[in-house]
Amino acid sequence: MSVAAHIHKKLTTTSNIQSAVGTRIFPSVVPQGESFPCIVYNTTSIEPNDSKSGPSTEDRVNIQIDVYGSTYKQTNTIHERVRTALDRYRGTLEGTTFDYVFFIDYRDEGRDEQRDVFRLIQQYQIRVKR
């Protein structure tokens, strides 16, 4: 299972996130015509942890999670639920082990006038055992 698939599974199986967005958790972009609220996740970089004796056995994967909602309050509530689910999370799903997930940044993008939605962005670094 890829890191992205692990993130997707973790978010879709967290009950208070699922109750807020249903199945609207997407990789990369919000599909055309999709309703809000929703969550989008992206891998922004992968940093191997090479050693003198061979290739990396642990990577540091940076991900971005965008939370979209119809109101600021709704968007912030979902943002808090995502952070609670992921920050300091450890676990293995279908062979992918997250040794540790670190919350590293947050940005408030405000209201997207064109789509009439609010957007909050979270950044995480994940230590992944290979």
Backbone hydrogen bonds, N-H to C=O, Kabsch-Sander energy under -0.5 kcal/mol:
donor,donor_aa,acceptor,acceptor_aa,energy
6,H,2,S,-2.2
7,I,3,V,-2.6
8,H,4,A,-2.6
9,K,5,A,-2.6
10,K,6,H,-2.7
11,L,7,I,-2.6
12,T,8,H,-2.6
13,T,9,K,-1.5
14,T,11,L,-0.9
15,S,13,T,-0.8
17,I,14,T,-1.1
18,Q,14,T,-2.7
19,S,15,S,-2.5
20,A,16,N,-0.5
20,A,17,I,-0.6
21,V,17,I,-2.5
22,G,18,Q,-2.3
24,R,21,V,-2.0
25,I,23,T,-2.1
26,F,39,I,-2.9
28,S,41,Y,-2.4
29,V,27,P,-2.4
34,E,31,P,-2.1
38,C,68,Y,-1.7
39,I,24,R,-2.2
40,V,66,D,-2.4
41,Y,26,F,-2.3
42,N,64,Q,-2.3
44,T,42,N,-0.6
44,T,62,N,-2.9
45,S,62,N,-1.4
47,E,60,R,-2.9
49,N,58,E,-1.0
50,D,48,P,-0.6
51,S,54,G,-1.9
54,G,51,S,-0.9
57,T,49,N,-0.6
59,D,128,V,-2.4
60,R,47,E,-2.7
61,V,59,D,-0.6
61,V,126,I,-3.0
62,N,45,S,-2.8
62,N,60,R,-0.5
63,I,124,Y,-2.4
64,Q,42,N,-2.7
65,I,122,Q,-2.7
66,D,40,V,-3.1
67,V,120,L,-3.1
68,Y,38,C,-2.8
68,Y,66,D,-0.5
69,G,118,F,-1.8
75,T,71,T,-2.3
76,N,72,Y,-2.8
77,T,73,K,-2.3
78,I,74,Q,-2.1
79,H,75,T,-2.4
80,E,76,N,-2.4
81,R,77,T,-1.8
82,V,78,I,-2.5
83,R,79,H,-2.4
84,T,80,E,-2.4
85,A,81,R,-2.0
86,L,82,V,-2.2
87,D,83,R,-2.7
88,R,101,V,-2.8
89,Y,86,L,-2.5
91,G,98,F,-1.8
93,L,96,T,-2.0
96,T,93,L,-2.1
97,T,95,G,-0.6
97,T,129,K,-0.7
98,F,91,G,-3.4
98,F,96,T,-0.6
99,D,97,T,-0.9
99,D,127,R,-2.7
100,Y,127,R,-1.1
101,V,89,Y,-0.8
102,F,125,Q,-3.2
104,I,123,Q,-2.9
105,D,123,Q,-1.4
107,R,121,I,-2.6
109,E,107,R,-0.7
109,E,119,R,-2.1
110,G,119,R,-0.5
112,D,117,V,-4.0
113,E,111,R,-0.9
116,D,112,D,-2.0
117,V,112,D,-1.2
118,F,69,G,-3.0
119,R,110,G,-1.9
120,L,67,V,-2.3
121,I,107,R,-3.2
122,Q,65,I,-2.8
123,Q,105,D,-2.3
124,Y,63,I,-2.4
125,Q,102,F,-2.3
126,I,61,V,-3.0
127,R,100,Y,-2.8
128,V,59,D,-3.0
128,V,126,I,-0.7
129,K,97,T,-2.1
129,K,127,R,-0.5
130,R,57,T,-3.0
